[in-house]
Each structure stands twice: as structure tokens, then as C-alpha cells.
Amino acid sequence: MRNVLTHEYLEVDLGRVADAIPHALHGYRRFVQAVASFLESPLSAPDGSGANPLPGPTAED
């Protein structure tokens, strides 16, 4: 949808845009909640004391 609006590939169907808004807002809300959960988790501790979410060697290895 963004490419259609940004690059004017097609005539804009305002009905489709209006129908897409609730879905986009739901997805954005889920994204914000996921980011907030990550930032509040020990994984994102600024002192590095959280668990390493990535596979591979750690500082303790």
C-alpha cells in the first residue's frame, strides 16, 4: 500500500486505504508492545548483565 501511495503507481482507491488503516494500526500496536517488552526485559540491561539472546560464544566462554 505504501508504494502505491508514495510512488503513485496506480490511482488511489480511498476505500482500500480506509480498510487498511485498522489492520495497520493493529500491526503497529503489536510492534510497539514487542519493543516495549524487549526494552523492559533483562536482555536489554545496559550493563550487559542480561542473558545473551544470540547464539555463539559469550564473554564467559
Backbone bond lengths (Angstrom), bond angles and torsions (degrees), N, CA, C in turn:
res aa  C-N    CA-C-N  psi(-1)  N-CA   C-N-CA  omega(-1)  CA-C   N-CA-C  phi
1 M - - - 1.448 - - 1.532 110.08 -
2 R 1.335 117.58 -42.62 1.462 120.18 -178.06 1.522 111.28 -60.14
3 N 1.346 116.85 -42.60 1.466 119.48 -178.81 1.517 111.69 -63.69
4 V 1.315 116.28 -37.23 1.461 119.56 178.51 1.519 109.60 -62.44
5 L 1.330 116.59 -45.37 1.460 120.20 -179.13 1.528 111.88 -70.64
6 T 1.320 116.54 -44.10 1.464 121.00 -174.83 1.520 112.20 -69.95
7 H 1.311 116.55 -44.24 1.458 120.41 -172.90 1.524 112.85 -102.10
8 E 1.328 117.07 3.28 1.460 122.58 176.89 1.529 111.94 52.45
9 Y 1.352 116.10 45.17 1.461 119.99 179.25 1.530 112.02 -64.58
10 L 1.296 115.55 -35.63 1.458 121.38 -175.77 1.517 109.37 -137.24
11 E 1.317 115.48 169.83 1.459 117.72 169.67 1.517 107.45 -67.67
12 V 1.312 116.96 141.45 1.456 121.47 -176.74 1.523 109.36 -81.95
13 D 1.327 115.77 124.72 1.461 122.67 175.17 1.525 107.04 -91.95
14 L 1.326 116.45 102.97 1.462 120.52 -175.30 1.527 112.22 -61.58
15 G 1.303 118.23 -28.19 1.463 121.16 176.22 1.520 111.44 -64.75
16 R 1.324 115.96 -41.93 1.475 119.74 177.69 1.517 110.88 -66.28
17 V 1.322 116.51 -39.73 1.463 119.89 178.17 1.523 109.43 -61.79
18 A 1.322 116.88 -46.95 1.467 120.94 -179.96 1.524 110.99 -61.84
19 D 1.330 117.78 -38.72 1.467 121.07 178.63 1.529 111.72 -67.97
20 A 1.329 117.70 -30.55 1.465 121.55 -177.03 1.524 112.79 -77.96
21 I 1.312 118.27 -23.92 1.469 121.26 -174.39 1.525 113.03 -58.53
22 P 1.345 120.72 -49.35 1.476 118.81 -179.70 1.524 112.85 -59.91
23 H 1.325 117.59 -37.28 1.465 121.03 179.20 1.528 110.31 -67.26
24 A 1.323 116.51 -41.34 1.466 120.45 179.14 1.521 110.33 -64.99
25 L 1.322 117.23 -41.76 1.465 120.41 179.78 1.520 111.29 -64.75
26 H 1.338 116.64 -38.86 1.467 120.15 178.76 1.530 109.75 -63.79
27 G 1.318 116.90 -45.18 1.457 120.66 178.73 1.514 111.80 -63.65
28 Y 1.323 117.11 -39.84 1.461 120.77 179.24 1.523 110.29 -66.29
29 R 1.324 116.70 -41.37 1.471 121.08 178.77 1.528 109.98 -60.58
30 R 1.331 117.42 -44.03 1.470 121.11 178.83 1.525 110.83 -63.56
31 F 1.332 117.55 -39.92 1.457 121.76 179.01 1.531 110.55 -62.99
32 V 1.323 117.09 -46.49 1.467 121.15 -179.73 1.526 110.23 -62.38
33 Q 1.336 117.40 -40.86 1.466 120.50 178.65 1.527 110.74 -63.94
34 A 1.325 117.37 -40.39 1.467 120.64 179.72 1.528 110.87 -65.49
35 V 1.322 117.39 -42.01 1.465 120.66 178.43 1.518 110.10 -64.64
36 A 1.332 117.23 -44.24 1.467 120.81 179.59 1.523 110.74 -61.79
37 S 1.327 117.46 -42.28 1.467 120.70 178.61 1.519 110.94 -62.14
38 F 1.333 116.88 -42.09 1.460 119.90 179.12 1.524 110.94 -63.90
39 L 1.327 116.26 -44.95 1.463 119.71 -177.87 1.523 112.51 -65.18
40 E 1.324 116.74 -27.18 1.461 120.81 179.44 1.527 112.28 -87.61
41 S 1.327 117.56 -7.93 1.461 121.10 -176.11 1.523 111.18 -84.88
42 P 1.339 116.72 159.85 1.467 120.09 176.80 1.528 112.92 -63.03
43 L 1.332 117.38 -20.19 1.463 120.36 -179.74 1.522 111.43 -61.34
44 S 1.313 116.55 -26.75 1.456 119.12 -175.89 1.526 112.06 -103.68
45 A 1.320 117.90 20.96 1.467 121.12 -180.00 1.526 109.94 -60.24
46 P 1.337 118.01 127.82 1.463 120.17 -176.50 1.528 114.04 -63.83
47 D 1.336 117.66 -22.51 1.464 119.39 -179.63 1.527 112.12 -87.26
48 G 1.333 116.41 3.19 1.454 120.36 178.42 1.513 114.09 76.94
49 S 1.325 117.50 11.38 1.462 120.04 -177.36 1.522 113.05 -78.59
50 G 1.323 117.93 -9.39 1.457 120.43 -179.70 1.512 111.44 -74.27
51 A 1.322 115.91 166.61 1.461 121.09 177.81 1.523 109.14 -66.98
52 N 1.305 116.47 148.88 1.455 121.49 178.36 1.526 108.23 -80.69
53 P 1.357 119.06 115.30 1.463 120.56 -178.50 1.522 112.80 -77.51
54 L 1.337 117.30 -9.46 1.456 120.67 -177.08 1.522 111.08 -101.51
55 P 1.332 117.08 142.90 1.465 119.05 177.35 1.522 110.07 -70.90
56 G 1.301 115.61 158.59 1.454 119.80 176.68 1.508 111.71 117.81
57 P 1.325 116.59 -177.40 1.469 120.54 -177.09 1.523 111.70 -66.08
58 T 1.303 115.47 150.68 1.460 121.93 176.68 1.515 108.76 -117.97
59 A 1.319 116.99 176.57 1.466 121.36 179.52 1.522 110.80 -62.82
60 E 1.346 116.69 -27.75 1.465 120.61 -178.98 1.521 112.60 -76.91
61 D 1.351 117.62 -18.12 1.476 121.44 -176.86 1.503 111.93 -73.77
